[in-house]
Amino acid sequence: MTTYLTTAPSPLSQKPVPFRPADIPTLFRKLHRYNLTKGELCVILNLRPFNTAGLYVCVGEVTERFTDDEQQEILDIVAEVLGSTPAPAEAVPAANGAHPEADADPVKSIEDAAT
């Protein structure tokens, strides 16, 4: 269990830990106006989404419930209170806009994937 809590993307994996326990009520207070469920708040706290794709994982029916601006406001609040999560190196596109794995041969079938 300790290994899980101290490996990325967990906030506890960053040294020093980017937020204090006192920041949790602050986060919940600032997000109160968005009428998020307790479960959604807990997932936001645990995952600290840094982009809209991450927010989709944390909040149900996010596009129906929130405008693009409101989604960005939620992300900004998370970054302000809890700090931003560094993006994994493999998620950052190359300077020319291509993904590093774009040159790899695509898997043509399930059989190819198994070999």
Secondary structure by P-SEA (a helix, b strand, c coil): ccccccccccccccccccccccaaaaaaaaaccccccaaaaaaaaaaccccaaaaaaccccccccccaaaaaaaaaaaaaacccccccccccccccccccccccccccccccccc
